[in-house]
Amino acid sequence: MKPTAQIISWILQLTIITLLAPAAYAKLTAHPDAVALFTTLEMEPAGRYIIGFLEAATCALLLNPNSAVHGAILSLGIMIGALIAHLSKIGFDNMFYFSLILIITSSAIIYLRRKQIKSIARMLN
């Protein structure tokens, strides 16, 4: 990976961590907004805990250069699910745009680190 691409990837990884870590914390500590959201989605409390744990795992994976692409893939999956939830049950709000930003950011990391996963490298090269 070229040094410029590596720096860009790290900036994007830290961006995702900065946005997801507080969201994971809110879900795992039963913040009233998170409880209300997952009640609306009819996924309270199990869904809130599962998503919170996955978001925390994403942050941990993104901190390790060897697993950053896996964290980006996990982030992409979580955010596609969030986007579907917004389009189907929640509606458009600031969190909808938050999901879009994280989808774009995760996709960029996957592209920059595509050589770390051979199956992705074969598809994109």
C-alpha positions as a printed Julia matrix, in Angstrom:
125×3 Matrix{Float64}:
   0.0     0.0     0.0
   1.38    3.4    -0.95
   2.06    5.83    1.9
  -0.54    8.32    0.65
  -3.22    5.63    0.45
  -2.24    4.42    3.9
  -2.62    7.91    5.38
  -6.01    8.37    3.7
  -7.12    4.97    4.95
  -6.12    5.83    8.52
  -7.99    9.13    8.36
 -11.1     7.3     7.13
 -10.7     4.58    9.76
 -10.44    7.15   12.54
 -13.48    8.94   11.13
 -15.56    5.77   11.38
 -14.27    5.06   14.9
 -15.09    8.63   15.96
 -18.65    8.23   14.74
 -19.33    4.6    15.72
 -17.74    4.42   19.18
 -20.24    6.82   20.82
 -23.11    5.06   19.03
 -21.93    1.67   20.32
 -21.55    3.07   23.83
 -25.08    4.5    23.74
 -26.52    1.19   22.63
 -24.61   -0.91   25.16
 -25.42    1.4    28.08
 -29.14    1.63   27.26
 -29.21    5.33   26.46
 -32.9     6.37   26.26
 -32.56    7.45   22.6
 -31.09    4.08   21.63
 -33.81    2.24   23.55
 -36.5     4.32   21.83
 -34.96    3.69   18.41
 -34.79   -0.07   18.86
 -38.28   -0.09   20.36
 -39.51    1.53   17.13
 -37.64   -1.12   15.16
 -39.18   -3.83   17.39
 -35.68   -5.11   18.19
 -35.37   -4.01   21.83
 -33.27   -5.14   23.74
 -31.54   -7.98   21.86
 -31.1    -6.04   18.61
 -29.68   -3.05   20.45
 -27.09   -5.19   22.22
 -26.14   -7.11   19.06
 -25.73   -3.95   16.97
 -23.87   -2.2    19.8
 -21.47   -5.13   20.12
 -20.93   -5.25   16.34
 -20.23   -1.51   16.28
 -17.7    -1.89   19.11
 -16.07   -4.82   17.29
 -15.89   -2.7    14.15
 -14.0     0.0    16.03
 -11.54   -2.57   17.41
 -10.96   -4.09   13.97
 -10.38   -0.68   12.41
  -7.59    0.07   14.9
  -5.47   -2.83   13.69
  -3.92   -2.35   10.21
  -4.12   -6.11    9.53
  -7.85   -6.25   10.22
  -8.93   -2.77    9.1
 -10.46   -4.04    5.87
 -12.55   -6.52    7.88
 -13.73   -3.7    10.13
 -14.68   -1.69    7.05
 -16.66   -4.63    5.66
 -18.46   -5.04    8.99
 -19.14   -1.3     9.12
 -20.53   -1.4     5.59
 -22.9    -4.22    6.5
 -24.11   -2.49    9.66
 -24.68    0.78    7.84
 -26.55   -0.87    4.96
 -28.83   -2.36    7.61
 -29.23    1.08    9.19
 -30.05    2.57    5.79
 -32.72   -0.08    5.22
 -34.16    0.62    8.68
 -34.34    4.33    7.88
 -35.99    3.75    4.52
 -38.53    1.28    5.88
 -39.43    2.24    9.48
 -37.59    5.24   10.86
 -37.68    7.8     8.07
 -35.21   10.46    7.09
 -33.32   12.25    9.83
 -29.71   13.18   10.55
 -28.88    9.55   11.28
 -29.87    8.65    7.7
 -27.11   10.92    6.39
 -24.74    9.57    9.05
 -25.36    6.09    7.6
 -24.67    7.31    4.07
 -21.39    8.93    5.11
 -20.27    5.73    6.83
 -21.22    3.63    3.79
 -19.07    5.83    1.56
 -16.21    5.9     4.08
 -16.28    2.13    4.59
 -16.35    1.52    0.84
 -13.32    3.78    0.38
 -11.36    1.83    3.02
 -12.31   -1.47    1.39
 -11.09   -0.14   -1.94
  -7.83    1.24   -0.52
  -7.08   -1.98    1.37
  -8.49   -4.36   -1.26
  -5.21   -6.26   -1.58
  -5.52   -7.43    2.02
  -8.32   -9.77    0.99
  -7.45  -11.91   -2.0
 -11.04  -12.52   -3.12
 -11.74   -8.76   -3.16
  -8.43   -8.07   -4.89
  -9.38  -10.51   -7.69
 -12.77   -8.84   -8.19
 -11.48   -5.25   -8.22
  -8.25   -5.64  -10.21
